[in-house]
Amino acid sequence: MEGQSKVVVPGARTLPNISWLEIPNGFCAHFYAIVPNARSARVAPGGELFVTSPTAGTTGGGAGGKAAVLVLPDDDRNGLADSTNPFVSGIPATQGILFAPGKFYYQ
């Protein structure tokens, strides 16, 4: 709403506090999942969120990463990830991901 700053929606008080997050007026954000050392996020054509989680040295240091591209579906449509399972694992330096017609690319 114009002139308002941060608003906590009902039910969100039980989720992790993200009040530190600075976002522009007109935008909203809510907690979805915890992914250690998240570097890149993309929504797949099917609606699942894919996130890279490297362990190799990055600007974030790589600490605690999963050396994987994780898939975070919200099958029950409650606004929270149901799982954080590896889609591709064993890639410590993964950074970028891209979906193209019938293809999935990662770097």
C-alpha positions in Angstrom: 0.0 0.0 0.0 1.2 3.5 -0.8 3.0 5.1 2.1 3.2 1.9 4.1 6.5 0.2 5.0 6.6 -3.3 6.3 3.5 -5.3 7.0 3.4 -8.8 8.5 0.5 -10.8 7.2 -1.5 -13.0 9.4 0.0 -16.5 9.9 3.5 -15.3 9.0 4.5 -14.7 12.6 5.3 -18.5 13.0 7.8 -18.4 10.2 11.4 -17.2 10.4 11.8 -13.5 10.7 12.8 -11.8 7.5 12.3 -8.2 8.6 15.9 -7.4 7.9 15.2 -7.8 4.1 15.1 -4.5 2.2 12.7 -4.5 -0.7 11.3 -1.7 -2.9 7.9 -0.2 -2.4 5.3 -2.2 -4.2 7.0 -5.5 -3.8 6.4 -8.2 -1.2 8.5 -11.1 0.2 7.8 -14.1 2.3 9.8 -17.0 3.7 9.8 -20.0 1.4 12.7 -22.3 2.4 16.2 -22.4 3.8 18.9 -23.1 1.3 22.5 -22.8 2.5 24.7 -20.6 0.4 22.0 -20.0 -2.3 23.5 -18.4 -5.4 21.0 -18.5 -8.1 17.2 -19.2 -8.2 14.9 -19.9 -11.2 11.3 -21.0 -11.5 11.0 -24.1 -13.7 8.3 -24.3 -16.4 6.4 -26.6 -14.1 6.4 -24.1 -11.2 9.1 -25.6 -9.0 11.8 -23.4 -7.6 15.4 -24.5 -8.5 18.3 -23.1 -6.4 22.0 -23.5 -6.7 23.9 -24.3 -3.5 27.7 -24.4 -4.1 30.4 -25.5 -1.7 33.4 -24.1 -3.6 34.7 -20.6 -2.9 32.2 -17.9 -3.9 31.5 -14.4 -2.9 29.5 -15.9 0.0 32.3 -18.2 0.8 30.6 -21.5 0.0 30.2 -22.5 3.6 27.5 -24.9 4.3 26.4 -25.3 0.7 25.1 -28.6 -0.7 27.3 -28.9 -3.9 24.0 -29.2 -5.8 21.2 -27.7 -7.7 18.2 -28.2 -5.4 14.5 -28.5 -6.4 12.0 -26.9 -4.0 8.4 -27.9 -4.9 5.3 -26.6 -3.2 3.0 -29.4 -4.1 0.4 -28.6 -1.4 0.4 -24.9 -2.5 0.7 -23.5 1.0 3.5 -21.0 0.0 6.3 -23.1 1.6 8.7 -25.6 0.0 7.7 -29.2 0.8 11.3 -30.4 0.4 14.8 -29.3 -0.7 16.0 -32.3 -2.7 19.0 -32.4 -5.0 18.2 -32.3 -8.7 21.8 -32.5 -9.7 24.5 -33.2 -7.0 28.2 -33.5 -6.8 28.9 -30.1 -8.4 30.7 -27.9 -5.8 31.1 -24.8 -8.0 27.5 -24.6 -9.4 26.4 -21.0 -9.9 24.0 -20.4 -12.7 21.0 -22.2 -14.0 18.7 -21.7 -17.1 15.6 -23.3 -18.5 15.1 -23.4 -22.2 12.5 -25.3 -24.2 13.0 -28.9 -23.3 16.4 -28.2 -21.7 18.0 -27.5 -18.3 21.4 -25.9 -18.2 23.7 -25.4 -15.2 27.2 -23.9 -14.8 
